[in-house]
């Protein structure tokens, strides 16, 4: 789920590597707590084609590809599924051991990587952390600063789509952040929600009905087709 960042400011003081490492540790604990059987049998509502174990394989693949310089900025289905297929003969423990073995290298890599790549790694991991939490019914980390980074990144993508379609500028307001899309414009439409809910909606983890149910000032309908960074909104409600 790597992606280009359209607009992300005030990045100098963000500890991307620390945010990534903290999220990795949380996900490792969730998966090890679930165990092989549950991780293999639990399919995640936000990514219904994948089990929790498949999701782990993807996360390892993202880290490995970043280090190898083979990340797919287009986020093709074949790229993401390749991470799963390449590790289909490994146990959950082996997949997690592979991920742990990359930790120090990823942290070192992020120290000098472009902001777009650092952001991509953090946003991918923390988005999928919430996918995993939803599937395992283990809510948490909903105020993690990494979610702010995700909302800002996804908001940059939304801004481009709003401009392309000639929609009225829109403001998104979270817990302690706001985005104007496109940046510098004068919004006439506004949507308010928790940063967590904005993050889940902007990453396509909510249905059109759920996005419509955000606290809107103005008409939500024109924005529903462009709200998700990754194409269509979810077909059914995802309640987490």
C-alpha positions in Angstrom: 0.0 0.0 0.0 2.9 2.3 -0.6 1.8 5.6 -2.1 3.2 9.0 -3.2 2.5 11.9 -0.9 1.0 15.0 -2.5 1.4 17.3 0.4 2.9 16.7 3.9 4.5 19.6 5.8 6.3 20.0 9.1 8.0 16.6 8.8 11.4 17.5 10.2 10.6 16.5 13.8 8.6 13.3 13.0 10.3 10.1 14.3 9.1 7.9 11.4 11.4 5.0 12.4 10.2 5.1 16.0 6.6 5.1 14.9 7.2 2.2 12.5 9.1 0.2 15.1 6.4 0.8 17.8 3.7 -0.3 15.4 5.7 -3.4 14.4 6.0 -4.4 18.0 2.3 -4.0 18.6 1.5 -6.1 15.5 4.0 -8.8 16.5 2.3 -9.1 19.9 -1.2 -9.2 18.3 -0.2 -12.0 15.9 1.8 -14.0 18.4 -1.1 -13.7 20.9 -3.5 -15.0 18.3 -1.4 -18.0 17.4 -1.0 -20.0 14.1 -4.5 -21.5 14.0 -6.4 -18.3 14.7 -4.2 -16.2 12.5 -4.7 -18.6 9.6 -8.5 -18.9 10.0 -9.3 -15.3 10.9 -10.2 -13.3 7.7 -10.2 -9.6 8.2 -13.3 -7.5 7.3 -11.2 -4.7 5.9 -9.2 -7.0 3.7 -11.5 -10.0 3.3 -9.3 -11.9 0.8 -6.6 -12.1 3.5 -6.3 -13.9 6.7 -4.3 -12.4 9.6 -1.4 -14.6 8.6 -1.6 -13.3 5.0 -1.6 -9.8 6.3 1.6 -10.6 8.2 3.2 -11.9 5.0 2.3 -8.7 3.2 3.9 -6.5 5.9 7.1 -8.5 5.7 7.1 -8.2 1.9 6.7 -4.4 2.1 9.7 -4.1 4.4 11.8 -6.5 2.3 10.9 -4.7 -0.9 11.7 -1.3 0.6 15.1 -2.5 1.5 15.6 -4.0 -1.9 14.4 -0.9 -3.8 11.5 -2.9 -5.4 8.5 -1.2 -3.9 5.5 -0.7 -6.1 4.2 2.8 -5.8 1.2 1.8 -7.8 0.2 -0.7 -5.2 -0.8 -3.3 -7.7 -2.8 -6.4 -6.6 -0.1 -8.6 -8.0 2.6 -6.9 -6.0 0.7 -7.2 -2.7 -0.5 -10.7 -3.3 3.1 -11.7 -4.3 4.1 -11.0 -0.7 1.6 -13.6 0.5 2.3 -16.1 -2.2 6.1 -16.0 -1.7 5.6 -17.0 2.0 2.7 -19.4 1.6 4.9 -22.4 2.7 6.0 -20.7 5.9 4.5 -20.9 9.3 3.3 -17.8 11.1 6.3 -18.0 13.4 8.7 -18.2 10.4 7.0 -15.2 8.8 7.3 -13.2 12.0 10.9 -14.2 12.4 11.7 -13.0 8.9 10.1 -9.6 9.8 12.1 -9.3 13.1 15.2 -10.0 11.1 14.6 -6.9 9.0 13.8 -4.5 11.9 17.2 -3.0 12.4 17.8 -2.6 8.7 14.4 -0.9 8.2 15.0 1.5 11.0 18.4 2.4 9.6 17.0 2.7 6.1 14.3 5.1 7.3 16.9 7.5 8.7 17.9 8.6 5.2 15.0 7.6 3.0 12.9 10.2 1.3 9.9 11.5 3.2 7.5 9.8 0.8 9.0 6.4 1.5 9.2 6.9 5.3 5.6 8.0 5.3 4.6 5.1 3.1 6.1 2.6 5.4 4.5 4.1 8.5 1.1 4.5 6.9 1.0 1.0 5.4 1.9 -0.6 8.7 -0.5 1.4 10.9 -3.4 1.0 8.4 -2.9 -2.7 8.4 -2.5 -2.7 12.2 -6.0 -1.4 12.4 -7.2 -4.0 9.9 -5.7 -6.7 12.1 -7.2 -5.2 15.3 -10.6 -5.1 13.6 -10.4 -8.8 12.6 -9.2 -10.0 16.0 -11.5 -7.7 17.9 -8.5 -6.1 19.7 -9.1 -2.3 19.4 -6.2 -0.1 20.3 -3.6 2.5 19.2 -6.4 4.8 18.0 -4.7 8.0 19.1 -1.2 7.0 17.8 0.5 9.9 16.1 1.0 7.7 13.0 -2.7 8.0 12.3 -2.2 11.8 11.9 0.4 11.1 9.3 -1.9 8.8 7.5 -4.7 11.4 7.4 -2.4 14.0 6.1 -1.1 11.7 3.4 -4.5 10.5 2.3 -5.8 14.0 2.4 -3.1 15.0 -0.1 -4.4 12.3 -2.5 -8.0 13.5 -1.9 -7.0 17.1 -2.7 -5.7 16.0 -6.1 -9.0 14.2 -6.9 -11.1 17.1 -5.7 -9.1 19.4 -8.1 -9.3 17.0 -11.0 -13.1 16.7 -10.8 -13.6 20.4 -10.2 -15.4 19.8 -6.8 -15.8 22.5 -4.3 -12.8 22.6 -1.8 -13.4 20.5 1.3 -12.1 20.7 4.8 -11.6 17.6 7.0 -11.4 18.1 10.7 -10.0 15.5 13.1 -9.2 15.5 16.8 -6.3 18.0 16.5 -5.7 18.4 12.8 -7.5 19.7 9.8 -6.9 19.4 6.1 -8.0 21.8 3.4 -8.3 20.0 0.0 -6.9 21.5 -2.2 -4.4 23.2 0.1 -4.7 27.0 0.2 -8.3 27.0 -1.2 -11.4 28.3 0.6 -13.6 25.3 1.6 -17.3 25.4 1.4 -17.9 21.8 2.5 -16.6 20.2 5.7 -16.5 16.8 7.3 -15.7 16.3 11.0 -14.8 13.0 12.8 -12.2 11.5 15.0 -8.8 11.2 13.4 -9.2 7.4 13.7 -12.5 7.5 11.7 -11.1 9.9 9.1 -8.1 7.6 8.7 -10.3 4.5 8.2 -12.6 6.3 5.8 -9.8 7.8 3.7 -8.1 4.5 3.4 -11.3 2.8 2.1 -12.1 1.0 5.3 -15.6 2.4 5.5 -18.7 2.1 3.4 -20.3 5.0 1.5 -23.1 5.0 4.1 -20.5 5.3 6.9 -18.7 8.2 5.2 -22.0 9.9 4.5 -22.8 9.6 8.2 -19.7 11.7 9.2 -20.5 15.2 10.5 -20.8 17.0 7.2 -21.5 20.6 6.6 -22.6 20.7 3.0 -23.4 17.9 0.5 -21.3 14.7 1.0 -22.4 12.9 -2.1 -19.9 14.4 -4.7 -17.0 13.4 -2.5 -17.9 9.7 -1.9 -16.4 8.5 -5.2 -13.1 10.1 -4.4 -12.9 9.8 -0.6 -10.9 6.6 -0.5 -7.2 6.7 -1.4 -7.4 3.2 -2.8 -10.5 3.4 -5.1 -14.0 2.4 -4.1 -15.2 2.6 -0.5 -16.0 -0.7 1.2 -19.1 -2.5 -0.1 -20.4 -3.1 3.4 -20.2 -1.3 6.8 -17.1 -2.1 8.8 -17.7 -1.7 12.5 -14.6 -1.7 14.7 
